[in-house]
Amino acid sequence: MKEICQHINEIGVIKLPAELVCEECMKTNGTWVHLRTCQTCGTTLCCDSSPSKHMTRHFHHSGHPVVISAEPGEKWLWCYQDESFAAYE
């Protein structure tokens, strides 16, 4: 099993989504499958299963590495940079 990366270990307080919508898809009348919330800036965007993959684009543009699943009932973090996963309570 892979160790939890430093980026995830540095998260102190989980930033929860303000709304359960992809902020970028809303601008273009797009659709999404699942949502992720950036743990650096709090932006909520769509996942890689969604047509536009906005959260991955956000990571590549901003360098913000850690997201949580914004889906109700899911409690996990993902680090794009280190490809590391961790559950949280």
CYANA upper distance limits for C-alpha pairs under 8 A (distance plus 0.5 A):
  2 LYS  CA     84 SER  CA      7.87
  3 GLU  CA     84 SER  CA      8.09
  4 ILE  CA      8 ILE  CA      7.17
  4 ILE  CA      9 ASN  CA      7.37
  4 ILE  CA     84 SER  CA      6.50
  4 ILE  CA     85 PHE  CA      7.21
  4 ILE  CA     86 ALA  CA      7.04
  5 CYS  CA      9 ASN  CA      6.79
  5 CYS  CA     79 CYS  CA      8.17
  5 CYS  CA     82 ASP  CA      7.13
  5 CYS  CA     84 SER  CA      6.55
  6 GLN  CA     10 GLU  CA      6.57
  7 HIS  CA     11 ILE  CA      7.46
  7 HIS  CA     65 PRO  CA      7.60
  7 HIS  CA     66 VAL  CA      7.28
  7 HIS  CA     79 CYS  CA      7.45
  8 ILE  CA     66 VAL  CA      7.00
  8 ILE  CA     77 LEU  CA      7.67
  8 ILE  CA     78 TRP  CA      8.09
  8 ILE  CA     79 CYS  CA      7.15
  8 ILE  CA     84 SER  CA      8.42
  8 ILE  CA     86 ALA  CA      8.14
 11 ILE  CA     39 GLN  CA      7.97
 14 ILE  CA     39 GLN  CA      7.29
 15 LYS  CA     37 THR  CA      7.78
 15 LYS  CA     38 CYS  CA      8.08
 15 LYS  CA     39 GLN  CA      6.22
 15 LYS  CA     42 GLY  CA      6.38
 16 LEU  CA     37 THR  CA      7.32
 16 LEU  CA     42 GLY  CA      7.73
 16 LEU  CA     70 ALA  CA      7.62
 17 PRO  CA     37 THR  CA      6.51
 17 PRO  CA     42 GLY  CA      7.32
 17 PRO  CA     43 THR  CA      7.92
 17 PRO  CA     44 THR  CA      6.56
 17 PRO  CA     70 ALA  CA      6.87
 18 ALA  CA     44 THR  CA      8.44
 19 GLU  CA     44 THR  CA      8.28
 20 LEU  CA     35 LEU  CA      7.78
 20 LEU  CA     44 THR  CA      8.10
 20 LEU  CA     70 ALA  CA      7.69
 20 LEU  CA     71 GLU  CA      8.49
 21 VAL  CA     25 CYS  CA      8.44
 21 VAL  CA     26 MET  CA      7.77
 21 VAL  CA     35 LEU  CA      7.71
 21 VAL  CA     44 THR  CA      7.48
 21 VAL  CA     45 LEU  CA      7.65
 22 CYS  CA     26 MET  CA      6.66
 22 CYS  CA     32 TRP  CA      7.58
 22 CYS  CA     35 LEU  CA      7.16
 22 CYS  CA     44 THR  CA      6.24
 22 CYS  CA     45 LEU  CA      4.73
 22 CYS  CA     46 CYS  CA      5.92
 23 GLU  CA     27 LYS  CA      7.34
 23 GLU  CA     43 THR  CA      8.09
 23 GLU  CA     44 THR  CA      6.80
 23 GLU  CA     45 LEU  CA      6.37
 24 GLU  CA     28 THR  CA      7.41
 24 GLU  CA     30 GLY  CA      8.49
 24 GLU  CA     45 LEU  CA      7.23
 24 GLU  CA     54 HIS  CA      7.53
 25 CYS  CA     29 ASN  CA      6.25
 25 CYS  CA     30 GLY  CA      4.83
 25 CYS  CA     31 THR  CA      6.58
 25 CYS  CA     32 TRP  CA      7.77
 25 CYS  CA     45 LEU  CA      8.37
 25 CYS  CA     46 CYS  CA      8.31
 25 CYS  CA     52 SER  CA      8.34
 26 MET  CA     30 GLY  CA      6.69
 31 THR  CA     50 SER  CA      7.74
 31 THR  CA     51 PRO  CA      7.80
 32 TRP  CA     46 CYS  CA      6.15
 32 TRP  CA     47 CYS  CA      7.97
 32 TRP  CA     49 SER  CA      8.38
 32 TRP  CA     50 SER  CA      5.28
 32 TRP  CA     51 PRO  CA      7.28
 32 TRP  CA     52 SER  CA      8.29
 33 VAL  CA     46 CYS  CA      7.41
 33 VAL  CA     47 CYS  CA      7.48
 33 VAL  CA     49 SER  CA      6.70
 33 VAL  CA     50 SER  CA      5.51
 34 HIS  CA     46 CYS  CA      6.25
 34 HIS  CA     47 CYS  CA      6.05
 34 HIS  CA     49 SER  CA      7.78
 34 HIS  CA     50 SER  CA      7.48
 34 HIS  CA     69 SER  CA      8.45
 34 HIS  CA     70 ALA  CA      8.11
 34 HIS  CA     71 GLU  CA      7.16
 35 LEU  CA     44 THR  CA      7.05
 35 LEU  CA     45 LEU  CA      6.06
 35 LEU  CA     46 CYS  CA      5.02
 35 LEU  CA     47 CYS  CA      6.11
 35 LEU  CA     69 SER  CA      6.75
 35 LEU  CA     70 ALA  CA      5.65
 35 LEU  CA     71 GLU  CA      6.70
 36 ARG  CA     44 THR  CA      6.03
 36 ARG  CA     45 LEU  CA      6.04
 36 ARG  CA     46 CYS  CA      6.55
 36 ARG  CA     47 CYS  CA      6.72
 36 ARG  CA     55 MET  CA      7.27
 36 ARG  CA     67 VAL  CA      6.47
 36 ARG  CA     68 ILE  CA      6.00
 36 ARG  CA     69 SER  CA      5.13
 36 ARG  CA     70 ALA  CA      5.38
 36 ARG  CA     71 GLU  CA      8.09
 37 THR  CA     42 GLY  CA      6.30
 37 THR  CA     43 THR  CA      6.04
 37 THR  CA     44 THR  CA      4.74
 37 THR  CA     45 LEU  CA      6.98
 37 THR  CA     67 VAL  CA      5.73
 37 THR  CA     68 ILE  CA      5.82
 37 THR  CA     69 SER  CA      6.97
 37 THR  CA     70 ALA  CA      6.36
 38 CYS  CA     42 GLY  CA      5.39
 38 CYS  CA     43 THR  CA      5.80
 38 CYS  CA     44 THR  CA      6.87
 38 CYS  CA     55 MET  CA      8.37
 38 CYS  CA     64 HIS  CA      7.60
 38 CYS  CA     65 PRO  CA      8.37
 38 CYS  CA     66 VAL  CA      6.61
 38 CYS  CA     67 VAL  CA      4.89
 38 CYS  CA     68 ILE  CA      7.21
 39 GLN  CA     43 THR  CA      8.49
 39 GLN  CA     64 HIS  CA      8.15
 39 GLN  CA     66 VAL  CA      6.07
 39 GLN  CA     67 VAL  CA      5.80
 39 GLN  CA     68 ILE  CA      7.55
 40 THR  CA     64 HIS  CA      6.44
 40 THR  CA     65 PRO  CA      8.35
 40 THR  CA     66 VAL  CA      7.70
 41 CYS  CA     64 HIS  CA      8.42
 44 THR  CA     55 MET  CA      8.16
 44 THR  CA     70 ALA  CA      8.10
 45 LEU  CA     54 HIS  CA      6.11
 45 LEU  CA     55 MET  CA      5.59
 46 CYS  CA     50 SER  CA      6.59
 46 CYS  CA     52 SER  CA      7.87
 46 CYS  CA     53 LYS  CA      6.23
 46 CYS  CA     54 HIS  CA      5.81
 46 CYS  CA     55 MET  CA      6.12
 47 CYS  CA     53 LYS  CA      5.73
 47 CYS  CA     54 HIS  CA      7.15
 47 CYS  CA     55 MET  CA      6.33
 47 CYS  CA     56 THR  CA      7.70
 48 ASP  CA     52 SER  CA      8.09
 48 ASP  CA     53 LYS  CA      5.05
 48 ASP  CA     54 HIS  CA      8.18
 48 ASP  CA     55 MET  CA      8.04
 48 ASP  CA     56 THR  CA      7.44
 49 SER  CA     53 LYS  CA      7.48
 53 LYS  CA     57 ARG  CA      7.04
 54 HIS  CA     58 HIS  CA      6.58
 55 MET  CA     59 PHE  CA      6.78
 56 THR  CA     60 HIS  CA      6.84
 56 THR  CA     80 TYR  CA      8.45
 57 ARG  CA     61 HIS  CA      6.58
 58 HIS  CA     62 SER  CA      6.24
 58 HIS  CA     63 GLY  CA      8.08
 58 HIS  CA     64 HIS  CA      8.03
 59 PHE  CA     63 GLY  CA      5.44
 59 PHE  CA     64 HIS  CA      5.71
 59 PHE  CA     65 PRO  CA      6.60
 59 PHE  CA     80 TYR  CA      7.79
 60 HIS  CA     64 HIS  CA      8.46
 65 PRO  CA     79 CYS  CA      5.71
 65 PRO  CA     80 TYR  CA      5.67
 65 PRO  CA     81 GLN  CA      6.06
 66 VAL  CA     77 LEU  CA      7.18
 66 VAL  CA     78 TRP  CA      6.04
 66 VAL  CA     79 CYS  CA      4.86
 66 VAL  CA     80 TYR  CA      6.88
 67 VAL  CA     77 LEU  CA      6.08
 67 VAL  CA     78 TRP  CA      5.91
 67 VAL  CA     79 CYS  CA      7.07
 68 ILE  CA     75 LYS  CA      7.70
 68 ILE  CA     76 TRP  CA      6.13
 68 ILE  CA     77 LEU  CA      4.84
 68 ILE  CA     78 TRP  CA      6.77
 69 SER  CA     74 GLU  CA      6.65
 69 SER  CA     75 LYS  CA      7.05
 69 SER  CA     76 TRP  CA      6.52
 69 SER  CA     77 LEU  CA      7.17
 70 ALA  CA     74 GLU  CA      7.73
 75 LYS  CA     87 ALA  CA      6.28
 75 LYS  CA     88 TYR  CA      6.05
 75 LYS  CA     89 GLU  CA      7.21
 76 TRP  CA     85 PHE  CA      7.65
 76 TRP  CA     86 ALA  CA      6.07
 76 TRP  CA     87 ALA  CA      4.61
 76 TRP  CA     88 TYR  CA      6.16
 77 LEU  CA     85 PHE  CA      6.22
 77 LEU  CA     86 ALA  CA      5.76
 77 LEU  CA     87 ALA  CA      6.69
 77 LEU  CA     88 TYR  CA      7.94
 78 TRP  CA     83 GLU  CA      7.42
 78 TRP  CA     84 SER  CA      6.23
 78 TRP  CA     85 PHE  CA      5.15
 78 TRP  CA     86 ALA  CA      7.20
 79 CYS  CA     83 GLU  CA      5.80
 79 CYS  CA     84 SER  CA      5.57
 79 CYS  CA     85 PHE  CA      7.00
 80 TYR  CA     84 SER  CA      7.73
